Amino acid sequence: PALLTERYLLGAGLAGALVTLFFYRYAGRIGRVIAVVDALGLGAFAVYGVQRSLEAGLNLPAVILGGTVTAVGGGLLRDVLVREEPLMFKPGQFYALVAVGGCGLYLLLLRLEWQTPKMCGLVTVGAVFLVRLLAIRFNWHAGALYREPPPPKPPPA
């Protein structure tokens, strides 16, 4: 809701909706472009979510959770709207994990007072973008935390 208070952001959202309305048929052809833009957005929204969570006075775990939910929420909503299995629900995808790492990196850079918050944010967005693109390119996957045991074998007849 805070993003809608700025005219140019509201205009950008409406322009994006209009472009989508006319060119949605070609979305399958530009899958790589969408993946790149999504990777960039993942980092940007992680930083934004961390900033907003810090402004709200939340504790560190809540700040990381807020940043992660903000980062992956848009992609989750996108996938649901186009009737696809959400990317973050697919086994082993380096998606939410990259967002968590980005939130941690941004907090670390702020804590170390490495640069201005803006520069820390730009470095974080770049790092998340790079790691996500590398994960896509080299098909990196995280291991499962829990594997279901195999079903019991039937007794011999």
KEMAR-66965 format. One record per atom (N, C-alpha, C): residue number from 1; residue in one letter; atom name; x, y, z. Coordinates in Angstrom, 2 decimals. Layout:
% KEMAR-66965
{site NUM, "A", "CA", {X, Y, Z}};
...
END
This chain:
% KEMAR-66965
{site 1, "P", "N", {0.80, -1.22, 0.00}};
{site 1, "P", "CA", {0.00, 0.00, 0.00}};
{site 1, "P", "C", {0.84, 1.27, 0.00}};
{site 2, "A", "N", {2.00, 1.24, 0.67}};
{site 2, "A", "CA", {2.83, 2.44, 0.71}};
{site 2, "A", "C", {3.34, 2.79, -0.68}};
{site 3, "L", "N", {3.57, 1.77, -1.51}};
{site 3, "L", "CA", {4.06, 2.03, -2.86}};
{site 3, "L", "C", {3.03, 2.78, -3.71}};
{site 4, "L", "N", {1.78, 2.64, -3.38}};
{site 4, "L", "CA", {0.73, 3.27, -4.17}};
{site 4, "L", "C", {0.55, 4.75, -3.85}};
{site 5, "T", "N", {1.31, 5.27, -2.89}};
{site 5, "T", "CA", {1.20, 6.69, -2.56}};
{site 5, "T", "C", {2.00, 7.56, -3.52}};
{site 6, "E", "N", {2.90, 6.97, -4.25}};
{site 6, "E", "CA", {3.70, 7.71, -5.22}};
{site 6, "E", "C", {3.09, 7.58, -6.60}};
{site 7, "R", "N", {2.88, 8.70, -7.25}};
{site 7, "R", "CA", {2.23, 8.69, -8.57}};
{site 7, "R", "C", {2.99, 7.87, -9.61}};
{site 8, "Y", "N", {4.30, 8.05, -9.64}};
{site 8, "Y", "CA", {5.07, 7.36, -10.68}};
{site 8, "Y", "C", {5.05, 5.85, -10.47}};
{site 9, "L", "N", {5.02, 5.38, -9.24}};
{site 9, "L", "CA", {4.95, 3.95, -8.99}};
{site 9, "L", "C", {3.59, 3.38, -9.38}};
{site 10, "L", "N", {2.55, 4.12, -9.08}};
{site 10, "L", "CA", {1.21, 3.69, -9.47}};
{site 10, "L", "C", {1.11, 3.67, -11.00}};
{site 11, "G", "N", {1.67, 4.68, -11.65}};
{site 11, "G", "CA", {1.68, 4.73, -13.12}};
{site 11, "G", "C", {2.46, 3.59, -13.72}};
{site 12, "A", "N", {3.59, 3.24, -13.11}};
{site 12, "A", "CA", {4.39, 2.12, -13.60}};
{site 12, "A", "C", {3.62, 0.82, -13.48}};
{site 13, "G", "N", {2.90, 0.65, -12.38}};
{site 13, "G", "CA", {2.09, -0.55, -12.21}};
{site 13, "G", "C", {0.97, -0.64, -13.24}};
{site 14, "L", "N", {0.32, 0.48, -13.49}};
{site 14, "L", "CA", {-0.74, 0.49, -14.50}};
{site 14, "L", "C", {-0.19, 0.25, -15.90}};
{site 15, "A", "N", {0.96, 0.84, -16.20}};
{site 15, "A", "CA", {1.58, 0.63, -17.51}};
{site 15, "A", "C", {1.95, -0.84, -17.69}};
{site 16, "G", "N", {2.48, -1.46, -16.63}};
{site 16, "G", "CA", {2.80, -2.89, -16.69}};
{site 16, "G", "C", {1.57, -3.74, -16.92}};
{site 17, "A", "N", {0.47, -3.36, -16.27}};
{site 17, "A", "CA", {-0.78, -4.11, -16.46}};
{site 17, "A", "C", {-1.28, -3.98, -17.91}};
{site 18, "L", "N", {-1.16, -2.79, -18.48}};
{site 18, "L", "CA", {-1.60, -2.60, -19.87}};
{site 18, "L", "C", {-0.72, -3.38, -20.85}};
{site 19, "V", "N", {0.58, -3.36, -20.64}};
{site 19, "V", "CA", {1.49, -4.11, -21.50}};
{site 19, "V", "C", {1.15, -5.60, -21.41}};
{site 20, "T", "N", {0.90, -6.07, -20.19}};
{site 20, "T", "CA", {0.55, -7.48, -19.99}};
{site 20, "T", "C", {-0.75, -7.83, -20.70}};
{site 21, "L", "N", {-1.71, -6.92, -20.64}};
{site 21, "L", "CA", {-3.00, -7.15, -21.28}};
{site 21, "L", "C", {-2.87, -7.40, -22.77}};
{site 22, "F", "N", {-1.96, -6.68, -23.41}};
{site 22, "F", "CA", {-1.82, -6.79, -24.86}};
{site 22, "F", "C", {-0.80, -7.84, -25.31}};
{site 23, "F", "N", {0.17, -8.17, -24.45}};
{site 23, "F", "CA", {1.25, -9.06, -24.89}};
{site 23, "F", "C", {1.34, -10.37, -24.10}};
{site 24, "Y", "N", {0.31, -10.73, -23.34}};
{site 24, "Y", "CA", {0.38, -11.95, -22.53}};
{site 24, "Y", "C", {0.55, -13.21, -23.38}};
{site 25, "R", "N", {0.09, -13.17, -24.61}};
{site 25, "R", "CA", {0.20, -14.36, -25.47}};
{site 25, "R", "C", {1.65, -14.72, -25.78}};
{site 26, "Y", "N", {2.54, -13.76, -25.68}};
{site 26, "Y", "CA", {3.94, -13.98, -26.02}};
{site 26, "Y", "C", {4.81, -14.29, -24.79}};
{site 27, "A", "N", {4.19, -14.46, -23.65}};
{site 27, "A", "CA", {4.95, -14.68, -22.41}};
{site 27, "A", "C", {5.81, -15.94, -22.49}};
{site 28, "G", "N", {5.33, -16.98, -23.14}};
{site 28, "G", "CA", {6.11, -18.21, -23.26}};
{site 28, "G", "C", {7.40, -18.03, -24.02}};
{site 29, "R", "N", {7.42, -17.08, -24.93}};
{site 29, "R", "CA", {8.62, -16.84, -25.75}};
{site 29, "R", "C", {9.68, -16.03, -25.02}};
{site 30, "I", "N", {9.29, -15.34, -23.98}};
{site 30, "I", "CA", {10.25, -14.49, -23.28}};
{site 30, "I", "C", {10.50, -14.99, -21.85}};
{site 31, "G", "N", {10.48, -16.30, -21.69}};
{site 31, "G", "CA", {10.67, -16.91, -20.38}};
{site 31, "G", "C", {11.98, -16.52, -19.73}};
{site 32, "R", "N", {13.04, -16.43, -20.52}};
{site 32, "R", "CA", {14.35, -16.05, -19.96}};
{site 32, "R", "C", {14.34, -14.62, -19.45}};
{site 33, "V", "N", {13.70, -13.74, -20.20}};
{site 33, "V", "CA", {13.61, -12.33, -19.77}};
{site 33, "V", "C", {12.84, -12.24, -18.46}};
{site 34, "I", "N", {11.77, -12.99, -18.37}};
{site 34, "I", "CA", {10.96, -12.99, -17.14}};
{site 34, "I", "C", {11.80, -13.51, -15.97}};
{site 35, "A", "N", {12.59, -14.55, -16.19}};
{site 35, "A", "CA", {13.44, -15.10, -15.13}};
{site 35, "A", "C", {14.47, -14.07, -14.66}};
{site 36, "V", "N", {15.04, -13.31, -15.59}};
{site 36, "V", "CA", {16.03, -12.29, -15.24}};
{site 36, "V", "C", {15.37, -11.16, -14.44}};
{site 37, "V", "N", {14.22, -10.70, -14.90}};
{site 37, "V", "CA", {13.51, -9.64, -14.20}};
{site 37, "V", "C", {13.08, -10.13, -12.81}};
{site 38, "D", "N", {12.64, -11.37, -12.72}};
{site 38, "D", "CA", {12.24, -11.94, -11.44}};
{site 38, "D", "C", {13.43, -12.02, -10.49}};
{site 39, "A", "N", {14.59, -12.38, -10.99}};
{site 39, "A", "CA", {15.80, -12.45, -10.15}};
{site 39, "A", "C", {16.17, -11.06, -9.63}};
{site 40, "L", "N", {16.02, -10.06, -10.46}};
{site 40, "L", "CA", {16.30, -8.68, -10.04}};
{site 40, "L", "C", {15.28, -8.24, -8.99}};
{site 41, "G", "N", {14.02, -8.56, -9.22}};
{site 41, "G", "CA", {12.98, -8.20, -8.26}};
{site 41, "G", "C", {13.13, -8.91, -6.93}};
{site 42, "L", "N", {13.63, -10.13, -6.96}};
{site 42, "L", "CA", {13.83, -10.89, -5.72}};
{site 42, "L", "C", {14.75, -10.13, -4.77}};
{site 43, "G", "N", {15.86, -9.63, -5.30}};
{site 43, "G", "CA", {16.78, -8.87, -4.46}};
{site 43, "G", "C", {16.22, -7.53, -4.03}};
{site 44, "A", "N", {15.58, -6.83, -4.95}};
{site 44, "A", "CA", {15.04, -5.51, -4.64}};
{site 44, "A", "C", {13.96, -5.59, -3.58}};
{site 45, "F", "N", {13.08, -6.58, -3.69}};
{site 45, "F", "CA", {12.00, -6.69, -2.71}};
{site 45, "F", "C", {12.51, -7.23, -1.37}};
{site 46, "A", "N", {13.58, -8.01, -1.39}};
{site 46, "A", "CA", {14.18, -8.45, -0.13}};
{site 46, "A", "C", {14.70, -7.24, 0.65}};
{site 47, "V", "N", {15.41, -6.36, -0.03}};
{site 47, "V", "CA", {15.94, -5.14, 0.61}};
{site 47, "V", "C", {14.79, -4.27, 1.11}};
{site 48, "Y", "N", {13.78, -4.10, 0.27}};
{site 48, "Y", "CA", {12.64, -3.27, 0.66}};
{site 48, "Y", "C", {11.93, -3.85, 1.88}};
{site 49, "G", "N", {11.73, -5.16, 1.89}};
{site 49, "G", "CA", {11.07, -5.79, 3.03}};
{site 49, "G", "C", {11.86, -5.66, 4.31}};
{site 50, "V", "N", {13.19, -5.77, 4.21}};
{site 50, "V", "CA", {14.03, -5.59, 5.39}};
{site 50, "V", "C", {13.94, -4.15, 5.89}};
{site 51, "Q", "N", {14.00, -3.20, 4.97}};
{site 51, "Q", "CA", {13.90, -1.79, 5.37}};
{site 51, "Q", "C", {12.60, -1.51, 6.10}};
{site 52, "R", "N", {11.50, -1.97, 5.54}};
{site 52, "R", "CA", {10.19, -1.73, 6.16}};
{site 52, "R", "C", {10.07, -2.44, 7.50}};
{site 53, "S", "N", {10.62, -3.62, 7.61}};
{site 53, "S", "CA", {10.57, -4.35, 8.87}};
{site 53, "S", "C", {11.41, -3.67, 9.94}};
{site 54, "L", "N", {12.55, -3.14, 9.55}};
{site 54, "L", "CA", {13.38, -2.38, 10.50}};
{site 54, "L", "C", {12.67, -1.12, 10.95}};
{site 55, "E", "N", {12.01, -0.43, 10.02}};
{site 55, "E", "CA", {11.26, 0.78, 10.37}};
{site 55, "E", "C", {10.13, 0.47, 11.34}};
{site 56, "A", "N", {9.58, -0.74, 11.25}};
{site 56, "A", "CA", {8.50, -1.14, 12.14}};
{site 56, "A", "C", {9.02, -1.55, 13.52}};
{site 57, "G", "N", {10.34, -1.62, 13.68}};
{site 57, "G", "CA", {10.94, -1.95, 14.96}};
{site 57, "G", "C", {10.91, -3.43, 15.30}};
{site 58, "L", "N", {10.87, -4.29, 14.30}};
{site 58, "L", "CA", {10.83, -5.73, 14.54}};
{site 58, "L", "C", {12.20, -6.26, 14.95}};
{site 59, "N", "N", {12.21, -7.43, 15.60}};
{site 59, "N", "CA", {13.48, -8.04, 15.98}};
{site 59, "N", "C", {14.11, -8.72, 14.77}};
{site 60, "L", "N", {15.34, -9.16, 14.92}};
{site 60, "L", "CA", {16.11, -9.68, 13.78}};
{site 60, "L", "C", {15.45, -10.84, 13.04}};
{site 61, "P", "N", {14.99, -11.89, 13.72}};
{site 61, "P", "CA", {14.33, -12.97, 12.96}};
{site 61, "P", "C", {13.08, -12.48, 12.21}};
{site 62, "A", "N", {12.33, -11.58, 12.83}};
{site 62, "A", "CA", {11.13, -11.05, 12.17}};
{site 62, "A", "C", {11.50, -10.17, 10.98}};
{site 63, "V", "N", {12.61, -9.47, 11.07}};
{site 63, "V", "CA", {13.08, -8.65, 9.95}};
{site 63, "V", "C", {13.44, -9.54, 8.77}};
{site 64, "I", "N", {14.15, -10.62, 9.03}};
{site 64, "I", "CA", {14.53, -11.55, 7.96}};
{site 64, "I", "C", {13.28, -12.21, 7.36}};
{site 65, "L", "N", {12.34, -12.59, 8.22}};
{site 65, "L", "CA", {11.09, -13.17, 7.73}};
{site 65, "L", "C", {10.32, -12.15, 6.89}};
{site 66, "G", "N", {10.23, -10.91, 7.37}};
{site 66, "G", "CA", {9.53, -9.87, 6.62}};
{site 66, "G", "C", {10.16, -9.61, 5.26}};
{site 67, "G", "N", {11.48, -9.57, 5.22}};
{site 67, "G", "CA", {12.18, -9.38, 3.95}};
{site 67, "G", "C", {11.98, -10.54, 3.00}};
{site 68, "T", "N", {12.01, -11.75, 3.54}};
{site 68, "T", "CA", {11.85, -12.94, 2.70}};
{site 68, "T", "C", {10.43, -13.03, 2.14}};
{site 69, "V", "N", {9.44, -12.80, 2.99}};
{site 69, "V", "CA", {8.05, -12.85, 2.53}};
{site 69, "V", "C", {7.79, -11.78, 1.48}};
{site 70, "T", "N", {8.35, -10.59, 1.68}};
{site 70, "T", "CA", {8.19, -9.53, 0.69}};
{site 70, "T", "C", {8.85, -9.92, -0.63}};
{site 71, "A", "N", {10.02, -10.56, -0.54}};
{site 71, "A", "CA", {10.76, -10.93, -1.75}};
{site 71, "A", "C", {10.05, -12.02, -2.55}};
{site 72, "V", "N", {9.57, -13.05, -1.88}};
{site 72, "V", "CA", {8.99, -14.18, -2.61}};
{site 72, "V", "C", {7.49, -14.02, -2.85}};
{site 73, "G", "N", {6.86, -13.10, -2.16}};
{site 73, "G", "CA", {5.41, -12.94, -2.27}};
{site 73, "G", "C", {4.94, -12.57, -3.66}};
{site 74, "G", "N", {5.66, -11.69, -4.33}};
{site 74, "G", "CA", {5.27, -11.29, -5.68}};
{site 74, "G", "C", {5.34, -12.44, -6.67}};
{site 75, "G", "N", {6.42, -13.20, -6.59}};
{site 75, "G", "CA", {6.55, -14.36, -7.48}};
{site 75, "G", "C", {5.51, -15.42, -7.19}};
{site 76, "L", "N", {5.19, -15.60, -5.91}};
{site 76, "L", "CA", {4.15, -16.55, -5.53}};
{site 76, "L", "C", {2.80, -16.13, -6.10}};
{site 77, "L", "N", {2.48, -14.86, -5.96}};
{site 77, "L", "CA", {1.22, -14.35, -6.49}};
{site 77, "L", "C", {1.18, -14.47, -8.02}};
{site 78, "R", "N", {2.30, -14.15, -8.67}};
{site 78, "R", "CA", {2.37, -14.28, -10.13}};
{site 78, "R", "C", {2.07, -15.70, -10.57}};
{site 79, "D", "N", {2.73, -16.67, -9.93}};
{site 79, "D", "CA", {2.55, -18.06, -10.32}};
{site 79, "D", "C", {1.11, -18.53, -10.08}};
{site 80, "V", "N", {0.52, -18.10, -8.98}};
{site 80, "V", "CA", {-0.87, -18.49, -8.71}};
{site 80, "V", "C", {-1.80, -17.89, -9.76}};
{site 81, "L", "N", {-1.57, -16.63, -10.13}};
{site 81, "L", "CA", {-2.44, -15.97, -11.10}};
{site 81, "L", "C", {-2.36, -16.59, -12.49}};
{site 82, "V", "N", {-1.21, -17.14, -12.85}};
{site 82, "V", "CA", {-1.08, -17.77, -14.17}};
{site 82, "V", "C", {-1.27, -19.29, -14.09}};
{site 83, "R", "N", {-1.76, -19.76, -12.94}};
{site 83, "R", "CA", {-2.11, -21.16, -12.73}};
{site 83, "R", "C", {-0.93, -22.11, -12.89}};
{site 84, "E", "N", {0.21, -21.71, -12.35}};
{site 84, "E", "CA", {1.39, -22.57, -12.34}};
{site 84, "E", "C", {1.72, -22.93, -10.90}};
{site 85, "E", "N", {2.42, -24.04, -10.73}};
{site 85, "E", "CA", {2.89, -24.37, -9.39}};
{site 85, "E", "C", {3.88, -23.29, -8.97}};
{site 86, "P", "N", {3.66, -22.68, -7.80}};
{site 86, "P", "CA", {4.58, -21.61, -7.37}};
{site 86, "P", "C", {6.02, -22.11, -7.31}};
{site 87, "L", "N", {6.92, -21.28, -7.82}};
{site 87, "L", "CA", {8.33, -21.62, -7.91}};
{site 87, "L", "C", {8.90, -22.01, -6.55}};
{site 88, "M", "N", {8.49, -21.30, -5.51}};
{site 88, "M", "CA", {9.07, -21.60, -4.20}};
{site 88, "M", "C", {8.55, -22.91, -3.61}};
{site 89, "F", "N", {7.50, -23.50, -4.20}};
{site 89, "F", "CA", {7.00, -24.78, -3.72}};
{site 89, "F", "C", {7.62, -25.95, -4.47}};
{site 90, "K", "N", {8.35, -25.67, -5.53}};
{site 90, "K", "CA", {8.99, -26.76, -6.28}};
{site 90, "K", "C", {10.19, -27.25, -5.48}};
{site 91, "P", "N", {10.35, -28.56, -5.39}};
{site 91, "P", "CA", {11.41, -29.13, -4.55}};
{site 91, "P", "C", {12.80, -28.64, -4.96}};
{site 92, "G", "N", {13.54, -28.17, -3.95}};
{site 92, "G", "CA", {14.93, -27.84, -4.14}};
{site 92, "G", "C", {15.25, -26.53, -4.83}};
{site 93, "Q", "N", {14.27, -25.74, -5.18}};
{site 93, "Q", "CA", {14.55, -24.49, -5.89}};
{site 93, "Q", "C", {15.32, -23.52, -5.00}};
{site 94, "F", "N", {16.35, -22.91, -5.54}};
{site 94, "F", "CA", {17.11, -21.87, -4.86}};
{site 94, "F", "C", {16.37, -20.56, -5.08}};
{site 95, "Y", "N", {15.32, -20.33, -4.35}};
{site 95, "Y", "CA", {14.52, -19.12, -4.54}};
{site 95, "Y", "C", {14.35, -18.42, -3.20}};
{site 96, "A", "N", {13.58, -19.02, -2.30}};
{site 96, "A", "CA", {13.40, -18.40, -0.98}};
{site 96, "A", "C", {14.72, -18.39, -0.21}};
{site 97, "L", "N", {15.54, -19.43, -0.41}};
{site 97, "L", "CA", {16.83, -19.49, 0.26}};
{site 97, "L", "C", {17.74, -18.33, -0.16}};
{site 98, "V", "N", {17.69, -17.97, -1.42}};
{site 98, "V", "CA", {18.47, -16.83, -1.91}};
{site 98, "V", "C", {17.95, -15.54, -1.28}};
{site 99, "A", "N", {16.63, -15.43, -1.14}};
{site 99, "A", "CA", {16.04, -14.25, -0.51}};
{site 99, "A", "C", {16.46, -14.14, 0.95}};
{site 100, "V", "N", {16.46, -15.25, 1.67}};
{site 100, "V", "CA", {16.90, -15.24, 3.07}};
{site 100, "V", "C", {18.36, -14.79, 3.15}};
{site 101, "G", "N", {19.20, -15.33, 2.27}};
{site 101, "G", "CA", {20.61, -14.92, 2.24}};
{site 101, "G", "C", {20.76, -13.45, 1.93}};
{site 102, "G", "N", {19.96, -12.93, 1.01}};
{site 102, "G", "CA", {20.01, -11.51, 0.69}};
{site 102, "G", "C", {19.62, -10.64, 1.87}};
{site 103, "C", "N", {18.60, -11.06, 2.59}};
{site 103, "C", "CA", {18.18, -10.30, 3.78}};
{site 103, "C", "C", {19.31, -10.28, 4.82}};
{site 104, "G", "N", {19.93, -11.44, 5.01}};
{site 104, "G", "CA", {21.05, -11.51, 5.95}};
{site 104, "G", "C", {22.23, -10.67, 5.52}};
{site 105, "L", "N", {22.54, -10.69, 4.22}};
{site 105, "L", "CA", {23.64, -9.88, 3.70}};
{site 105, "L", "C", {23.37, -8.39, 3.91}};
{site 106, "Y", "N", {22.17, -7.96, 3.60}};
{site 106, "Y", "CA", {21.82, -6.55, 3.76}};
{site 106, "Y", "C", {21.94, -6.12, 5.22}};
{site 107, "L", "N", {21.44, -6.96, 6.13}};
{site 107, "L", "CA", {21.54, -6.64, 7.55}};
{site 107, "L", "C", {22.99, -6.59, 8.01}};
{site 108, "L", "N", {23.80, -7.52, 7.51}};
{site 108, "L", "CA", {25.22, -7.54, 7.87}};
{site 108, "L", "C", {25.93, -6.28, 7.39}};
{site 109, "L", "N", {25.67, -5.90, 6.14}};
{site 109, "L", "CA", {26.31, -4.70, 5.60}};
{site 109, "L", "C", {25.87, -3.45, 6.36}};
{site 110, "L", "N", {24.61, -3.39, 6.75}};
{site 110, "L", "CA", {24.13, -2.26, 7.55}};
{site 110, "L", "C", {24.80, -2.25, 8.91}};
{site 111, "R", "N", {24.89, -3.42, 9.53}};
{site 111, "R", "CA", {25.48, -3.53, 10.87}};
{site 111, "R", "C", {26.95, -3.15, 10.87}};
{site 112, "L", "N", {27.66, -3.54, 9.82}};
{site 112, "L", "CA", {29.08, -3.20, 9.71}};
{site 112, "L", "C", {29.30, -1.76, 9.29}};
{site 113, "E", "N", {28.21, -1.07, 8.95}};
{site 113, "E", "CA", {28.28, 0.31, 8.44}};
{site 113, "E", "C", {29.27, 0.40, 7.30}};
{site 114, "W", "N", {29.18, -0.57, 6.41}};
{site 114, "W", "CA", {30.09, -0.69, 5.27}};
{site 114, "W", "C", {30.01, 0.52, 4.37}};
{site 115, "Q", "N", {28.84, 0.93, 4.03}};
{site 115, "Q", "CA", {28.59, 2.09, 3.18}};
{site 115, "Q", "C", {27.26, 2.69, 3.60}};
{site 116, "T", "N", {26.74, 3.56, 2.78}};
{site 116, "T", "CA", {25.41, 4.11, 3.03}};
{site 116, "T", "C", {24.38, 3.00, 2.87}};
{site 117, "P", "N", {23.22, 3.13, 3.50}};
{site 117, "P", "CA", {22.18, 2.11, 3.31}};
{site 117, "P", "C", {21.81, 1.89, 1.85}};
{site 118, "K", "N", {21.85, 2.96, 1.07}};
{site 118, "K", "CA", {21.53, 2.83, -0.36}};
{site 118, "K", "C", {22.57, 1.95, -1.06}};
{site 119, "M", "N", {23.83, 2.17, -0.79}};
{site 119, "M", "CA", {24.88, 1.36, -1.40}};
{site 119, "M", "C", {24.82, -0.08, -0.92}};
{site 120, "C", "N", {24.53, -0.27, 0.37}};
{site 120, "C", "CA", {24.36, -1.64, 0.90}};
{site 120, "C", "C", {23.22, -2.34, 0.18}};
{site 121, "G", "N", {22.14, -1.60, -0.07}};
{site 121, "G", "CA", {21.00, -2.17, -0.79}};
{site 121, "G", "C", {21.35, -2.54, -2.21}};
{site 122, "L", "N", {22.10, -1.68, -2.89}};
{site 122, "L", "CA", {22.49, -1.98, -4.28}};
{site 122, "L", "C", {23.39, -3.20, -4.36}};
{site 123, "V", "N", {24.33, -3.31, -3.43}};
{site 123, "V", "CA", {25.21, -4.47, -3.40}};
{site 123, "V", "C", {24.40, -5.74, -3.14}};
{site 124, "T", "N", {23.45, -5.65, -2.21}};
{site 124, "T", "CA", {22.62, -6.81, -1.90}};
{site 124, "T", "C", {21.77, -7.23, -3.10}};
{site 125, "V", "N", {21.15, -6.26, -3.76}};
{site 125, "V", "CA", {20.34, -6.58, -4.95}};
{site 125, "V", "C", {21.23, -7.25, -6.00}};
{site 126, "G", "N", {22.43, -6.73, -6.20}};
{site 126, "G", "CA", {23.35, -7.33, -7.17}};
{site 126, "G", "C", {23.75, -8.74, -6.79}};
{site 127, "A", "N", {24.02, -8.97, -5.51}};
{site 127, "A", "CA", {24.42, -10.30, -5.05}};
{site 127, "A", "C", {23.29, -11.31, -5.21}};
{site 128, "V", "N", {22.08, -10.92, -4.81}};
{site 128, "V", "CA", {20.92, -11.81, -4.94}};
{site 128, "V", "C", {20.67, -12.11, -6.41}};
{site 129, "F", "N", {20.73, -11.09, -7.24}};
{site 129, "F", "CA", {20.54, -11.24, -8.67}};
{site 129, "F", "C", {21.54, -12.23, -9.25}};
{site 130, "L", "N", {22.81, -12.07, -8.90}};
{site 130, "L", "CA", {23.86, -12.94, -9.41}};
{site 130, "L", "C", {23.68, -14.39, -8.95}};
{site 131, "V", "N", {23.42, -14.59, -7.67}};
{site 131, "V", "CA", {23.26, -15.95, -7.16}};
{site 131, "V", "C", {22.03, -16.62, -7.77}};
{site 132, "R", "N", {20.94, -15.88, -7.91}};
{site 132, "R", "CA", {19.73, -16.46, -8.50}};
{site 132, "R", "C", {19.96, -16.84, -9.96}};
{site 133, "L", "N", {20.63, -15.96, -10.72}};
{site 133, "L", "CA", {20.92, -16.29, -12.12}};
{site 133, "L", "C", {21.85, -17.49, -12.24}};
{site 134, "L", "N", {22.84, -17.57, -11.36}};
{site 134, "L", "CA", {23.74, -18.73, -11.36}};
{site 134, "L", "C", {22.97, -20.01, -11.01}};
{site 135, "A", "N", {22.03, -19.91, -10.07}};
{site 135, "A", "CA", {21.22, -21.07, -9.70}};
{site 135, "A", "C", {20.36, -21.53, -10.87}};
{site 136, "I", "N", {19.85, -20.57, -11.63}};
{site 136, "I", "CA", {19.05, -20.93, -12.81}};
{site 136, "I", "C", {19.95, -21.55, -13.87}};
{site 137, "R", "N", {21.07, -20.90, -14.14}};
{site 137, "R", "CA", {21.97, -21.34, -15.22}};
{site 137, "R", "C", {22.54, -22.73, -14.97}};
{site 138, "F", "N", {22.98, -22.98, -13.73}};
{site 138, "F", "CA", {23.64, -24.25, -13.41}};
{site 138, "F", "C", {22.71, -25.24, -12.71}};
{site 139, "N", "N", {21.42, -24.89, -12.64}};
{site 139, "N", "CA", {20.40, -25.78, -12.08}};
{site 139, "N", "C", {20.75, -26.23, -10.66}};
{site 140, "W", "N", {21.17, -25.24, -9.83}};
{site 140, "W", "CA", {21.48, -25.55, -8.44}};
{site 140, "W", "C", {20.19, -25.82, -7.69}};
{site 141, "H", "N", {20.23, -26.82, -6.82}};
{site 141, "H", "CA", {19.08, -27.18, -6.00}};
{site 141, "H", "C", {19.52, -27.38, -4.56}};
{site 142, "A", "N", {18.63, -27.09, -3.65}};
{site 142, "A", "CA", {18.87, -27.37, -2.24}};
{site 142, "A", "C", {18.36, -28.78, -1.94}};
{site 143, "G", "N", {18.96, -29.42, -0.98}};
{site 143, "G", "CA", {18.50, -30.75, -0.59}};
{site 143, "G", "C", {17.23, -30.66, 0.25}};
{site 144, "A", "N", {16.47, -31.70, 0.26}};
{site 144, "A", "CA", {15.26, -31.75, 1.05}};
{site 144, "A", "C", {15.60, -31.89, 2.53}};
{site 145, "L", "N", {14.85, -31.21, 3.39}};
{site 145, "L", "CA", {15.06, -31.34, 4.83}};
{site 145, "L", "C", {14.50, -32.66, 5.35}};
{site 146, "Y", "N", {13.48, -33.16, 4.69}};
{site 146, "Y", "CA", {12.83, -34.39, 5.13}};
{site 146, "Y", "C", {12.50, -35.23, 3.91}};
{site 147, "R", "N", {12.85, -36.46, 3.99}};
{site 147, "R", "CA", {12.48, -37.40, 2.92}};
{site 147, "R", "C", {11.53, -38.43, 3.53}};
{site 148, "E", "N", {10.45, -38.64, 2.84}};
{site 148, "E", "CA", {9.47, -39.60, 3.31}};
{site 148, "E", "C", {10.04, -41.00, 3.18}};
{site 149, "P", "N", {9.87, -41.82, 4.23}};
{site 149, "P", "CA", {10.39, -43.19, 4.13}};
{site 149, "P", "C", {9.63, -43.97, 3.09}};
{site 150, "P", "N", {10.29, -44.96, 2.49}};
{site 150, "P", "CA", {9.59, -45.75, 1.47}};
{site 150, "P", "C", {8.45, -46.54, 2.12}};
{site 151, "P", "N", {7.43, -46.82, 1.36}};
{site 151, "P", "CA", {6.30, -47.59, 1.92}};
{site 151, "P", "C", {6.76, -49.01, 2.28}};
{site 152, "P", "N", {6.12, -49.59, 3.27}};
{site 152, "P", "CA", {6.53, -50.96, 3.66}};
{site 152, "P", "C", {6.22, -51.96, 2.55}};
{site 153, "K", "N", {7.08, -52.95, 2.47}};
{site 153, "K", "CA", {6.87, -53.99, 1.44}};
{site 153, "K", "C", {5.75, -54.92, 1.90}};
{site 154, "P", "N", {4.94, -55.37, 0.97}};
{site 154, "P", "CA", {3.88, -56.31, 1.37}};
{site 154, "P", "C", {4.46, -57.64, 1.79}};
{site 155, "P", "N", {3.82, -58.30, 2.72}};
{site 155, "P", "CA", {4.34, -59.62, 3.17}};
{site 155, "P", "C", {4.26, -60.64, 2.04}};
{site 156, "P", "N", {5.20, -61.57, 2.04}};
{site 156, "P", "CA", {5.17, -62.60, 0.98}};
{site 156, "P", "C", {3.89, -63.45, 1.08}};
{site 157, "A", "N", {3.39, -63.80, -0.06}};
{site 157, "A", "CA", {2.14, -64.56, -0.09}};
{site 157, "A", "C", {2.34, -66.03, -0.06}};
END
